[in-house]
């Protein structure tokens, strides 16, 4: 039987050899769980995962489901995003307020949930576009200390868009398609540090770019 699985490795040390990249270093998982399927607790091509402050693990898979597990892999709860497609969300973040931020990539929006699965609001109208406030393919989302949302967006856009804390107001954007500093080719993932610096995984430019907010 084909299985989709989650492998958890708690890494205590990194081992490097004198040769550098000979592939001799190994890390074995502490445990593995997951059965391929669509029943509660089963997985179909899990794509992204995030922990909350209670060490609950949120996983989005290709069936547009968000499923929640404890740190031992026990299924707790789950729900499906409002629309179903052959692809799933590609970004998942638990913010400082305990909300789950979902980059619902192929429905051109960001969904903001309580960790219990209540849809609080969405960012974007769900129509693909290049105008301010619309998305080509949103891939990830983070918030700063003021509560503003930063959304990575590729397709015809290749930009970062910024929205107000209620998600209703477009504030600004930067980026554009290209190789120069400040431009992007498929920005795929975001991280924000405690000084509100935004780290952008500029995928097809093979680099990380860092910006102040």
The 8 nearest C-alpha neighbors of each residue, nearest first, counted from 0:
[[1, 2, 35, 34, 3, 36, 33, 4],
 [2, 0, 35, 3, 34, 36, 4, 43],
 [3, 1, 35, 34, 4, 0, 33, 36],
 [4, 2, 35, 34, 42, 33, 43, 44],
 [3, 5, 33, 32, 2, 34, 6, 31],
 [4, 6, 32, 33, 31, 7, 3, 45],
 [5, 7, 31, 28, 4, 30, 8, 32],
 [8, 6, 28, 30, 29, 31, 5, 9],
 [9, 7, 28, 29, 10, 6, 27, 30],
 [8, 10, 11, 7, 29, 28, 12, 27],
 [9, 11, 12, 8, 13, 26, 28, 27],
 [10, 12, 9, 13, 8, 14, 26, 29],
 [13, 11, 10, 14, 9, 26, 15, 25],
 [12, 14, 15, 11, 10, 24, 26, 25],
 [13, 15, 24, 12, 16, 25, 26, 23],
 [16, 14, 19, 13, 17, 24, 20, 18],
 [17, 15, 19, 18, 14, 24, 20, 23],
 [16, 18, 19, 15, 20, 21, 14, 23],
 [17, 19, 16, 20, 21, 15, 22, 23],
 [18, 20, 16, 17, 21, 15, 22, 23],
 [21, 19, 22, 18, 16, 23, 15, 17],
 [20, 22, 23, 19, 18, 16, 24, 17],
 [23, 21, 20, 24, 25, 19, 16, 18],
 [24, 22, 21, 25, 16, 20, 15, 19],
 [23, 25, 22, 14, 15, 26, 16, 21],
 [26, 24, 23, 27, 22, 14, 13, 28],
 [25, 27, 28, 24, 8, 10, 13, 14],
 [26, 28, 25, 29, 8, 30, 7, 10],
 [29, 27, 8, 30, 7, 6, 26, 31],
 [28, 30, 8, 7, 27, 9, 31, 6],
 [29, 31, 28, 7, 6, 32, 8, 27],
 [32, 30, 6, 5, 7, 4, 28, 33],
 [31, 33, 4, 5, 72, 6, 30, 34],
 [32, 34, 4, 3, 5, 41, 42, 35],
 [33, 35, 2, 41, 3, 42, 4, 36],
 [36, 34, 2, 3, 42, 43, 41, 1],
 [37, 35, 41, 42, 43, 38, 34, 3],
 [36, 38, 41, 42, 39, 43, 35, 62],
 [37, 39, 41, 36, 40, 42, 35, 34],
 [40, 38, 41, 37, 77, 74, 76, 66],
 [39, 41, 74, 38, 42, 66, 33, 73],
 [42, 40, 34, 36, 38, 39, 37, 35],
 [43, 41, 35, 36, 3, 34, 37, 45],
 [42, 44, 35, 36, 60, 45, 3, 61],
 [43, 45, 60, 61, 3, 46, 42, 35],
 [46, 44, 60, 43, 59, 42, 47, 61],
 [47, 45, 60, 59, 44, 89, 61, 48],
 [48, 46, 59, 58, 91, 45, 89, 90],
 [47, 49, 58, 57, 91, 59, 56, 50],
 [48, 50, 57, 56, 92, 91, 93, 51],
 [51, 49, 56, 55, 54, 57, 52, 93],
 [50, 52, 54, 53, 55, 93, 49, 56],
 [51, 53, 54, 50, 55, 97, 93, 95],
 [54, 52, 51, 55, 50, 69, 56, 70],
 [55, 53, 51, 52, 50, 70, 56, 69],
 [54, 56, 69, 50, 53, 51, 68, 70],
 [55, 57, 50, 68, 67, 49, 69, 54],
 [58, 56, 67, 49, 48, 66, 50, 65],
 [57, 59, 48, 66, 65, 47, 67, 56],
 [60, 58, 65, 47, 64, 45, 46, 48],
 [61, 59, 45, 46, 44, 62, 43, 63],
 [60, 62, 87, 86, 63, 44, 43, 45],
 [61, 63, 64, 60, 87, 43, 86, 85],
 [64, 62, 87, 61, 79, 80, 60, 83],
 [65, 63, 79, 62, 59, 78, 60, 66],
 [64, 66, 59, 78, 77, 58, 79, 57],
 [67, 65, 77, 58, 57, 76, 64, 59],
 [66, 68, 57, 76, 75, 56, 77, 74],
 [69, 67, 74, 56, 75, 73, 72, 55],
 [68, 70, 55, 71, 73, 72, 56, 74],
 [69, 71, 72, 55, 54, 68, 56, 73],
 [72, 70, 69, 73, 68, 30, 32, 74],
 [71, 73, 68, 69, 70, 74, 32, 56],
 [72, 74, 68, 69, 71, 75, 70, 40],
 [73, 75, 68, 40, 67, 76, 72, 69],
 [76, 74, 68, 67, 73, 69, 77, 66],
 [77, 75, 67, 66, 74, 78, 68, 39],
 [76, 78, 66, 65, 67, 64, 79, 39],
 [79, 77, 65, 64, 116, 66, 80, 76],
 [78, 80, 64, 63, 65, 81, 77, 82],
 [79, 81, 82, 63, 64, 78, 83, 65],
 [82, 80, 79, 83, 63, 118, 78, 110],
 [83, 81, 80, 84, 106, 63, 79, 103],
 [84, 82, 63, 81, 62, 80, 85, 79],
 [83, 85, 86, 82, 87, 63, 62, 105],
 [84, 86, 61, 62, 87, 83, 63, 105],
 [87, 85, 61, 84, 62, 63, 105, 88],
 [86, 88, 61, 63, 60, 62, 89, 85],
 [89, 87, 103, 104, 102, 90, 63, 59],
 [88, 90, 138, 102, 104, 47, 87, 46],
 [89, 91, 139, 102, 138, 101, 88, 47],
 [90, 92, 101, 100, 47, 49, 48, 102],
 [93, 91, 100, 99, 49, 94, 101, 141],
 [94, 92, 99, 98, 51, 97, 100, 49],
 [93, 95, 97, 96, 98, 92, 99, 142],
 [94, 96, 97, 93, 98, 142, 144, 52],
 [97, 95, 94, 98, 93, 99, 146, 113],
 [98, 96, 94, 95, 93, 99, 114, 51],
 [99, 97, 113, 94, 93, 96, 112, 114],
 [98, 100, 93, 112, 92, 111, 114, 113],
 [101, 99, 111, 92, 91, 110, 93, 98],
 [100, 102, 91, 110, 109, 90, 103, 111],
 [101, 103, 90, 109, 139, 104, 138, 88],
 [104, 102, 88, 108, 109, 106, 101, 105],
 [103, 105, 137, 136, 88, 102, 107, 106],
 [104, 106, 107, 103, 136, 86, 87, 88],
 [105, 107, 104, 125, 103, 108, 126, 82],
 [108, 106, 125, 134, 104, 105, 127, 136],
 [109, 107, 123, 125, 103, 122, 106, 110],
 [108, 110, 102, 122, 121, 103, 101, 111],
 [111, 109, 121, 101, 100, 120, 112, 108],
 [110, 112, 100, 120, 119, 121, 99, 118],
 [113, 111, 118, 99, 119, 117, 98, 116],
 [112, 114, 98, 117, 115, 116, 99, 118],
 [113, 115, 116, 98, 99, 112, 97, 117],
 [114, 116, 113, 117, 112, 76, 77, 78],
 [115, 117, 113, 114, 112, 118, 78, 77],
 [118, 116, 113, 112, 115, 119, 114, 111],
 [119, 117, 112, 120, 111, 116, 113, 110],
 [120, 118, 112, 111, 117, 113, 121, 110],
 [121, 119, 111, 118, 110, 122, 112, 166],
 [120, 122, 110, 109, 111, 123, 108, 166],
 [121, 123, 109, 166, 108, 110, 167, 124],
 [124, 122, 108, 125, 133, 132, 121, 109],
 [123, 125, 126, 108, 122, 133, 107, 121],
 [124, 126, 107, 108, 106, 123, 127, 133],
 [127, 125, 124, 107, 128, 133, 106, 134],
 [128, 126, 135, 134, 107, 133, 125, 129],
 [127, 129, 133, 134, 135, 130, 126, 155],
 [128, 130, 133, 156, 134, 135, 131, 155],
 [129, 131, 133, 128, 132, 134, 156, 127],
 [132, 130, 133, 129, 169, 172, 160, 171],
 [133, 131, 169, 123, 130, 134, 160, 162],
 [134, 132, 128, 131, 130, 123, 129, 127],
 [135, 133, 107, 127, 128, 136, 137, 152],
 [134, 136, 154, 127, 128, 153, 156, 152],
 [135, 137, 104, 153, 152, 134, 107, 154],
 [138, 136, 152, 104, 151, 102, 134, 139],
 [137, 139, 90, 89, 102, 187, 151, 104],
 [140, 138, 90, 102, 151, 188, 150, 189],
 [139, 141, 150, 149, 151, 102, 189, 148],
 [140, 142, 149, 148, 190, 189, 92, 191],
 [143, 141, 148, 147, 146, 149, 144, 94],
 [142, 144, 146, 145, 147, 195, 148, 141],
 [143, 145, 146, 142, 195, 147, 193, 95],
 [146, 144, 143, 147, 164, 142, 163, 148],
 [145, 147, 164, 143, 144, 142, 148, 163],
 [146, 148, 164, 163, 142, 143, 162, 145],
 [147, 149, 142, 162, 161, 141, 150, 163],
 [150, 148, 161, 141, 140, 160, 142, 159],
 [149, 151, 140, 160, 159, 139, 152, 148],
 [152, 150, 159, 139, 138, 137, 186, 158],
 [151, 153, 137, 136, 158, 157, 138, 159],
 [152, 154, 157, 156, 185, 136, 135, 155],
 [155, 153, 135, 156, 136, 157, 152, 185],
 [154, 156, 135, 153, 157, 129, 176, 128],
 [155, 157, 153, 154, 158, 129, 135, 175],
 [158, 156, 153, 175, 176, 183, 152, 185],
 [157, 159, 174, 175, 152, 156, 173, 151],
 [158, 160, 151, 172, 150, 173, 152, 174],
 [161, 159, 172, 150, 149, 171, 158, 151],
 [160, 162, 149, 171, 170, 148, 172, 169],
 [163, 161, 169, 148, 170, 166, 168, 147],
 [162, 164, 147, 166, 168, 165, 148, 167],
 [165, 163, 147, 146, 166, 148, 162, 145],
 [166, 164, 167, 163, 168, 162, 120, 147],
 [167, 165, 163, 122, 164, 162, 168, 121],
 [168, 166, 165, 163, 122, 169, 162, 164],
 [167, 169, 163, 162, 166, 170, 165, 132],
 [168, 170, 162, 132, 171, 161, 163, 167],
 [171, 169, 162, 161, 168, 163, 172, 160],
 [172, 170, 161, 160, 169, 173, 162, 131],
 [173, 171, 160, 159, 161, 158, 174, 170],
 [174, 172, 159, 158, 175, 160, 171, 181],
 [175, 173, 158, 182, 181, 183, 159, 157],
 [174, 176, 182, 157, 158, 183, 156, 177],
 [175, 177, 183, 157, 182, 184, 156, 174],
 [178, 176, 182, 183, 179, 184, 175, 157],
 [177, 179, 182, 183, 204, 180, 184, 176],
 [178, 180, 182, 177, 181, 183, 176, 204],
 [181, 179, 182, 178, 208, 183, 177, 174],
 [180, 182, 174, 179, 183, 208, 173, 175],
 [181, 183, 174, 175, 177, 179, 180, 176],
 [184, 182, 176, 157, 177, 201, 175, 185],
 [183, 185, 203, 204, 176, 186, 157, 201],
 [184, 186, 153, 202, 157, 187, 203, 183],
 [187, 185, 201, 202, 200, 151, 184, 183],
 [186, 188, 138, 200, 185, 202, 201, 139],
 [189, 187, 200, 139, 199, 186, 138, 151],
 [190, 188, 199, 198, 139, 200, 140, 141],
 [189, 191, 198, 197, 141, 192, 199, 188],
 [190, 192, 197, 196, 195, 198, 141, 189],
 [193, 191, 195, 194, 196, 190, 197, 198],
 [192, 194, 195, 191, 196, 144, 143, 197],
 [193, 195, 192, 196, 191, 211, 144, 143],
 [196, 194, 192, 193, 191, 143, 212, 197],
 [195, 197, 211, 191, 210, 192, 194, 212],
 [196, 198, 191, 210, 209, 190, 211, 195],
 [199, 197, 209, 190, 189, 208, 191, 207],
 [198, 200, 189, 208, 207, 201, 188, 209],
 [199, 201, 207, 188, 202, 186, 187, 189],
 [202, 200, 186, 206, 204, 207, 199, 183],
 [201, 203, 205, 185, 200, 204, 186, 187],
 [202, 204, 184, 205, 185, 201, 186, 183],
 [203, 205, 202, 201, 206, 184, 178, 183],
 [206, 204, 203, 202, 201, 207, 200, 184],
 [207, 205, 201, 204, 200, 208, 202, 203],
 [206, 208, 200, 199, 201, 198, 209, 205],
 [207, 209, 199, 198, 206, 210, 200, 201],
 [210, 208, 198, 197, 199, 196, 207, 211],
 [211, 209, 197, 196, 212, 198, 208, 199],
 [210, 212, 196, 197, 195, 209, 194, 198],
 [211, 196, 195, 210, 197, 143, 194, 149]]
